[in-house]
Amino acid sequence: MDEVAPVVSEVSEGRPGARSAVPGDVPGRTGAGPAAGGLRWYADTPARRSRQVATDLAVALWCALWLLVGVAVHGAVSSLVSPTLALADGADRTAEQLDRGGDGLAGLPLVGSDSAAPLRSAADAVTDIAASTTRLADVVADLALLLAVLVPLTPVALVLLLWLPARLRFARRAGAARSLLDAGADPQLFALRALTTQPLPRLAAVSADPVGDWRRGDPAVTARLAALELDRLGLRPPA
């Protein structure tokens, strides 16, 4: 594989004897070559496409499951709000009754307003309890919403951080390669990529001297090397 570096250098410098690996240098074509193309989310090969679809469905189900868990947590915590508000409402009614009782004592002859003071103090205390209970209900509602977000956030984010970058890399590479294929790119471009990306055992299965055969322009070796690279990208070689 030490021969690959000088080969790449020959291609980039346009030395005699080195065939063009850039689509724009193919005879009869002008310009800088095709654009990178769009995203291609799924492979052409059935086995790899099936694995991608299965993985995508598994990720979607995982996210949906944890969203349902978040909804369940929200419902469980929110169920504490109603009893708390009922307690606050009962305290408010008790405070009103104590206030009315104090007003009634204050209106009795010979009793005076001093006798109503304990009831009014108790009413004020119960009113404070009702206000505190209402604030507690608000805290519980906020906590339910927070837990509904935080509980599914970690498992969903972890899976997305592992899955999404890999899917985007594949989509960009496959889209760019498909754009080159559709523009009629020279197979030597993909053969050269195979020489720099494929494991040595796979290159050895193509030829005893893949770099030398590629440099000599062996069409069979070039086609097999290009097929290896296209298979890595999930694409079928052009007919």
C-alpha positions as CSV (number, residue, x, y, z in Angstrom):
1,M,0.0,0.0,0.0
2,D,3.0,2.3,0.1
3,E,2.6,2.6,-3.7
4,V,-0.8,4.3,-3.2
5,A,0.6,7.7,-2.2
6,P,2.7,8.2,-5.3
7,V,-0.2,7.0,-7.4
8,V,-2.5,9.6,-5.8
9,S,0.2,12.2,-6.4
10,E,0.5,11.2,-10.1
11,V,-3.3,11.6,-10.5
12,S,-3.4,15.0,-8.8
13,E,-0.4,16.3,-10.8
14,G,-1.5,14.9,-14.1
15,R,1.8,13.1,-14.8
16,P,2.1,11.2,-18.1
17,G,0.8,7.6,-17.8
18,A,-1.6,8.4,-15.0
19,R,-5.2,8.1,-16.0
20,S,-7.6,10.8,-14.9
21,A,-9.6,10.0,-11.7
22,V,-11.5,13.3,-11.7
23,P,-14.8,13.4,-13.6
24,G,-14.1,16.8,-15.0
25,D,-10.9,15.4,-16.7
26,V,-12.7,12.7,-18.7
27,P,-12.2,13.4,-22.4
28,G,-15.1,15.1,-24.0
29,R,-16.3,16.7,-20.7
30,T,-15.7,20.3,-19.7
31,G,-16.1,22.1,-16.4
32,A,-15.2,21.3,-12.9
33,G,-17.4,18.2,-12.7
34,P,-20.8,17.6,-11.1
35,A,-21.9,19.0,-7.8
36,A,-21.8,16.9,-4.7
37,G,-25.5,15.9,-5.0
38,G,-28.1,15.5,-2.3
39,L,-28.5,13.1,0.5
40,R,-29.2,9.4,-0.2
41,W,-30.6,7.8,2.9
42,Y,-30.7,4.1,1.9
43,A,-28.4,1.8,0.1
44,D,-29.2,0.1,-3.3
45,T,-28.1,-3.3,-2.1
46,P,-31.1,-5.2,-0.5
47,A,-29.2,-6.6,2.5
48,R,-27.8,-3.3,3.6
49,R,-31.0,-1.4,2.9
50,S,-32.9,-3.9,5.1
51,R,-30.4,-3.4,7.9
52,Q,-30.8,0.4,7.6
53,V,-34.6,0.2,7.6
54,A,-34.6,-2.1,10.6
55,T,-32.2,0.2,12.5
56,D,-34.2,3.3,11.7
57,L,-37.4,1.6,12.8
58,A,-35.7,0.4,16.0
59,V,-34.5,4.0,16.7
60,A,-38.0,5.4,16.1
61,L,-39.6,2.8,18.4
62,W,-37.0,3.5,21.1
63,C,-37.7,7.2,20.9
64,A,-41.5,6.6,20.9
65,L,-41.2,4.2,23.9
66,W,-39.3,6.8,26.0
67,L,-41.8,9.5,25.0
68,L,-44.6,7.3,26.3
69,V,-42.6,6.8,29.5
70,G,-42.3,10.6,29.7
71,V,-46.0,11.0,29.3
72,A,-46.6,8.3,31.9
73,V,-44.3,10.0,34.4
74,H,-46.0,13.4,33.7
75,G,-49.4,11.8,34.4
76,A,-48.2,10.1,37.6
77,V,-46.7,13.2,39.1
78,S,-49.6,15.4,37.9
79,S,-52.1,13.2,39.7
80,L,-50.8,14.7,42.9
81,V,-51.9,18.2,41.8
82,S,-55.6,17.5,42.2
83,P,-55.5,16.4,45.8
84,T,-53.3,19.3,46.7
85,L,-55.7,21.8,45.0
86,A,-58.6,20.1,46.8
87,L,-56.8,20.5,50.1
88,A,-56.2,24.2,49.3
89,D,-59.9,24.7,48.4
90,G,-61.0,23.0,51.6
91,A,-58.7,25.3,53.6
92,D,-60.1,28.3,51.9
93,R,-63.7,27.3,52.8
94,T,-62.6,26.7,56.4
95,A,-61.0,30.1,56.5
96,E,-64.2,31.7,55.2
97,Q,-66.3,29.8,57.9
98,L,-63.9,31.0,60.6
99,D,-64.2,34.6,59.3
100,R,-68.0,34.4,59.4
101,G,-67.9,32.9,62.9
102,G,-65.7,35.7,64.1
103,D,-68.0,38.3,62.5
104,G,-71.0,36.6,64.2
105,L,-69.3,36.7,67.7
106,A,-68.3,40.3,67.2
107,G,-72.0,41.2,66.6
108,L,-73.2,39.7,69.8
109,P,-74.2,42.1,72.6
110,L,-71.9,42.2,75.6
111,V,-69.3,40.0,73.9
112,G,-67.4,42.5,71.9
113,S,-64.9,42.2,69.1
114,D,-62.2,40.7,71.4
115,S,-64.0,37.4,71.4
116,A,-63.8,37.2,67.6
117,A,-60.0,37.7,67.6
118,P,-59.1,34.0,68.0
119,L,-61.4,32.9,65.2
120,R,-60.0,35.6,62.9
121,S,-56.5,34.6,63.8
122,A,-57.3,31.0,63.0
123,A,-58.9,32.1,59.7
124,D,-55.7,34.0,58.8
125,A,-53.6,30.9,59.6
126,V,-55.8,28.6,57.5
127,T,-55.7,31.2,54.7
128,D,-51.8,31.0,54.8
129,I,-52.0,27.2,54.7
130,A,-54.3,27.4,51.7
131,A,-51.9,29.8,49.9
132,S,-49.0,27.5,50.6
133,T,-50.9,24.5,49.4
134,T,-51.7,26.3,46.1
135,R,-48.0,27.1,45.6
136,L,-47.2,23.5,46.3
137,A,-49.6,22.4,43.6
138,D,-47.9,24.8,41.2
139,V,-44.5,23.3,42.1
140,V,-45.8,19.8,41.6
141,A,-47.2,20.7,38.1
142,D,-43.8,22.3,37.1
143,L,-42.0,19.2,38.5
144,A,-44.3,16.9,36.4
145,L,-43.4,18.8,33.2
146,L,-39.7,18.8,34.0
147,L,-39.6,15.1,34.7
148,A,-41.6,14.4,31.5
149,V,-38.8,16.1,29.6
150,L,-35.8,14.9,31.6
151,V,-36.7,11.2,31.9
152,P,-36.8,10.4,28.2
153,L,-34.1,13.0,27.3
154,T,-31.0,11.0,28.2
155,P,-31.9,7.6,26.5
156,V,-33.3,9.4,23.4
157,A,-30.3,11.8,23.1
158,L,-27.8,9.0,23.6
159,V,-29.3,6.9,20.8
160,L,-29.6,9.8,18.5
161,L,-26.0,10.9,19.1
162,L,-24.8,7.4,18.1
163,W,-27.2,6.9,15.2
164,L,-27.8,10.3,13.5
165,P,-24.1,11.2,12.7
166,A,-23.5,7.7,11.1
167,R,-26.7,8.0,9.0
168,L,-25.8,11.5,7.9
169,R,-22.3,10.4,6.9
170,F,-23.7,7.6,4.8
171,A,-26.3,9.8,3.2
172,R,-23.8,12.4,2.2
173,R,-21.2,9.9,0.8
174,A,-23.8,7.8,-1.0
175,G,-25.5,11.0,-2.4
176,A,-22.2,12.4,-3.7
177,A,-21.2,9.0,-5.2
178,R,-24.6,8.6,-6.9
179,S,-24.2,12.1,-8.3
180,L,-20.8,11.2,-9.7
181,L,-22.2,7.9,-11.2
182,D,-25.1,9.7,-12.8
183,A,-22.7,12.2,-14.3
184,G,-20.7,9.3,-15.8
185,A,-17.6,9.5,-13.6
186,D,-14.6,7.4,-14.6
187,P,-14.6,4.1,-12.7
188,Q,-10.9,4.8,-11.9
189,L,-12.1,7.4,-9.4
190,F,-13.8,4.7,-7.3
191,A,-11.0,2.2,-7.9
192,L,-8.5,4.7,-6.5
193,R,-10.8,5.3,-3.5
194,A,-10.9,1.5,-3.0
195,L,-7.1,1.4,-2.9
196,T,-7.1,3.9,-0.1
197,T,-10.1,2.7,2.0
198,Q,-10.5,-1.1,1.6
199,P,-8.8,-3.6,3.9
200,L,-5.7,-5.3,2.6
201,P,-7.4,-8.8,2.5
202,R,-10.1,-7.5,0.2
203,L,-7.6,-5.9,-2.1
204,A,-5.5,-9.1,-2.2
205,A,-8.7,-11.0,-3.2
206,V,-9.0,-8.7,-6.2
207,S,-5.4,-9.0,-7.5
208,A,-1.9,-10.0,-6.4
209,D,-0.8,-6.5,-7.3
210,P,-3.9,-4.3,-7.3
211,V,-2.0,-1.0,-7.4
212,G,0.2,-2.1,-10.3
213,D,-2.8,-3.5,-12.2
214,W,-4.7,-0.3,-11.6
215,R,-1.8,1.9,-12.8
216,R,-1.5,-0.3,-15.9
217,G,-5.2,0.3,-16.6
218,D,-6.3,-3.3,-16.2
219,P,-10.1,-3.0,-16.9
220,A,-11.1,-6.1,-14.9
221,V,-9.1,-5.0,-11.8
222,T,-10.3,-1.5,-12.1
223,A,-13.9,-2.7,-12.3
224,R,-13.6,-5.0,-9.3
225,L,-11.9,-2.2,-7.3
226,A,-14.6,0.3,-8.2
227,A,-17.3,-2.3,-7.3
228,L,-15.6,-2.7,-3.8
229,E,-15.8,1.0,-3.2
230,L,-19.4,1.3,-4.5
231,D,-20.4,-1.6,-2.2
232,R,-18.9,0.2,0.7
233,L,-21.1,3.2,-0.2
234,G,-24.2,0.9,-0.6
235,L,-24.4,1.5,-4.3
236,R,-24.6,-0.8,-7.3
237,P,-22.1,-0.5,-10.1
238,P,-23.6,1.0,-13.3
239,A,-24.8,-1.5,-15.8
